[in-house]
Amino acid sequence: MSGYVSVCIVFPALLTLLTVACQKESALTPSPAKPLYTLPQGNHSYDQSILQFYQNYHSLILYRYDSIAYNYNVTGPLNPDLAMTVADTNYISPALDFLHANWLDLYPSAFLQQTLPYKILLSSQISVANIFFGQVRDYSYYPAMGGLNYVAFGLVNDSLQTLSARQVDSTRGLLQQAFWQQAVQNKMIERPGAFDSLTNYAQVDQTNLRQNGMFFYHPYGNNGVVDFLDYIRVITSTDSTTMSNTWLSPAVDVNGLYAAKYNMILDYYIQNYGVNLQAIGNK
């Protein structure tokens, strides 16, 4: 009995001491989170335009970053074979002009505010190593690439000012494809509901693309999303006359599926978003 009483007496005493000790400690407060990126990244003349762009659209244009910016999510690296070399600062100003002329100025401001990625990465080179039996066989290079929360532009170097008209058109289409990829992936924008039903993707192979109204074969999987994004790329890099004389001509469009998908996409985004994709291709 006496032992039990002693415990009962000591415990309140300990509790009192602990309470007093805790009261002497200052209240714990969380440290403010350190931002991953800050603007401006430098003091060049173009830094103010980058800052103004962020204030308008809340989208970061970055020319200084590491691989975490493009190749990681919360679980780790996404593609160890992907590499981006940061931009050559001598060509950032013409690169920004190119992006505005061939992407950013081609859409209504309200559409950009809804669909722009968190980051636009300026790179002098985007490459993916092609691995064969565990060894690097060669590299593929990309003018533009879309990711989870970014669009990367990979021509911020001395080649930008020597692009032919055809190369400009091609790069413009790849930029749109990268832009729309992240917007669709992050559900910032809807795709036409009936688009996927026009093609049985399970039956697509390299021999029947025209019969199925597809531009490219994807060996790792053909589906409505990649087909749709290919249409974005081709439409925005091809003028309407060329479209009519090639892909939409009876000789190529043997089943009328190119025209059906093309018109569905154009009509849907004009009516629902005020975006004319063919006008971008006509640029």
Secondary structure, 3 states (H helix, E strand, C coil): CHHHHHHHHHHHHHHHHHHHHHHHCCCCCCCCCCCCCCCCCCCCHHHHHHHHHHHHHCCEEECCCCCHHHHEECCEECCCCEEEEECCHHHHHHHHHHHHHHCHHHCCHHHHHHHCCCEEEEEEEEEEEEEECCEEEEEEECCEEECCCEEEECCCCCCHHHCCHHHHHHHHHHHHHHHHHHHHHCCCCCCCCCHHHHCCHHHCCCCCCHHHCCCCCCCCCCCHHHHHHHHHHHHHHCCHHHHHHCCCCCCCCCCCHHHHHHHHHHHHHHHHHCCCHHHHHCC
